[in-house]
Amino acid sequence: MIVAFTRTGPAAAAHPQAAARDVASDESLISRIASGEQVAMRLLFARHRMPLYRWLLRIVRDESLAEDLLSEVFLDVWRHADKFAGGSSVSTWLLAIARYKALSARRRRSHADLDLDDKVAETVADPADDPEVVLLKRSRGELVRRSVASLSPEHGEVIDLVYYHGKSVKEVAAIVGAAEATVKTRMFYARKKLGELINAA
């Protein structure tokens, strides 16, 4: 279950200072969280929950597990905000925490084939689909998404972080715990494989 860090009550909406804090930087929110400020925690959660959830879901391929892990990530942030050293952006730090938790959870799972449900679902034809809908489903965006999903985990996460999260090679290296040269090599082979998959479709 996702921890709901949401602001409630008329007082929260009535204070102009609270509205001004909505535009606070991630770094200032982390500093305020380290001081125990719940409003800052709610703001950080609202700002980053969807990108982190999608990142977790891409790794574990299980909606319920991704939600649980998202709660764990923000619980860690609440407990350890004072440990944030500022050596990277807050979003990079959050993605690294989420990746660690997702990979740990994936290792704990009893079955090895996490893609089985997706592959089975893709083979089932929807009788409600008319030819126009079928064409839309084969759009380039869908083709790219499926191609990224078929990459190896190492190549897929690099593509995901660069193109969907807008991270630099340096930030990706920090998140995945690899050298920048390794990230660049993975990017090269991932792009090459993506090109082959898209051209073959």
ChimeraX attribute file (.defattr): number of C-alpha atoms within 10 A of each C-alpha:
attribute: neighborCount
match mode: 1-to-1
recipient: residues
	/A:1	12
	/A:2	15
	/A:3	14
	/A:4	10
	/A:5	17
	/A:6	12
	/A:7	16
	/A:8	9
	/A:9	7
	/A:10	8
	/A:11	9
	/A:12	13
	/A:13	12
	/A:14	10
	/A:15	10
	/A:16	9
	/A:17	10
	/A:18	14
	/A:19	12
	/A:20	9
	/A:21	14
	/A:22	15
	/A:23	10
	/A:24	13
	/A:25	12
	/A:26	17
	/A:27	16
	/A:28	13
	/A:29	24
	/A:30	24
	/A:31	17
	/A:32	17
	/A:33	22
	/A:34	20
	/A:35	13
	/A:36	15
	/A:37	14
	/A:38	17
	/A:39	20
	/A:40	26
	/A:41	24
	/A:42	19
	/A:43	20
	/A:44	24
	/A:45	21
	/A:46	14
	/A:47	14
	/A:48	16
	/A:49	19
	/A:50	12
	/A:51	14
	/A:52	24
	/A:53	20
	/A:54	16
	/A:55	23
	/A:56	26
	/A:57	19
	/A:58	18
	/A:59	20
	/A:60	23
	/A:61	19
	/A:62	15
	/A:63	14
	/A:64	13
	/A:65	17
	/A:66	26
	/A:67	20
	/A:68	15
	/A:69	25
	/A:70	28
	/A:71	21
	/A:72	18
	/A:73	23
	/A:74	24
	/A:75	14
	/A:76	13
	/A:77	22
	/A:78	19
	/A:79	12
	/A:80	13
	/A:81	20
	/A:82	15
	/A:83	11
	/A:84	16
	/A:85	11
	/A:86	10
	/A:87	9
	/A:88	13
	/A:89	13
	/A:90	20
	/A:91	20
	/A:92	20
	/A:93	19
	/A:94	18
	/A:95	25
	/A:96	20
	/A:97	20
	/A:98	25
	/A:99	22
	/A:100	16
	/A:101	19
	/A:102	24
	/A:103	13
	/A:104	12
	/A:105	15
	/A:106	18
	/A:107	12
	/A:108	10
	/A:109	11
	/A:110	7
	/A:111	8
	/A:112	10
	/A:113	8
	/A:114	14
	/A:115	13
	/A:116	10
	/A:117	11
	/A:118	10
	/A:119	10
	/A:120	9
	/A:121	10
	/A:122	9
	/A:123	8
	/A:124	8
	/A:125	9
	/A:126	10
	/A:127	6
	/A:128	8
	/A:129	11
	/A:130	9
	/A:131	9
	/A:132	8
	/A:133	10
	/A:134	13
	/A:135	10
	/A:136	11
	/A:137	13
	/A:138	12
	/A:139	10
	/A:140	11
	/A:141	11
	/A:142	12
	/A:143	16
	/A:144	16
	/A:145	11
	/A:146	14
	/A:147	18
	/A:148	22
	/A:149	17
	/A:150	15
	/A:151	18
	/A:152	11
	/A:153	13
	/A:154	13
	/A:155	22
	/A:156	21
	/A:157	25
	/A:158	23
	/A:159	24
	/A:160	18
	/A:161	20
	/A:162	15
	/A:163	11
	/A:164	13
	/A:165	17
	/A:166	12
	/A:167	18
	/A:168	14
	/A:169	19
	/A:170	15
	/A:171	22
	/A:172	26
	/A:173	20
	/A:174	19
	/A:175	24
	/A:176	17
	/A:177	13
	/A:178	12
	/A:179	14
	/A:180	16
	/A:181	12
	/A:182	13
	/A:183	22
	/A:184	16
	/A:185	12
	/A:186	18
	/A:187	20
	/A:188	14
	/A:189	13
	/A:190	21
	/A:191	16
	/A:192	11
	/A:193	18
	/A:194	22
	/A:195	13
	/A:196	12
	/A:197	17
	/A:198	14
	/A:199	8
	/A:200	7
	/A:201	8
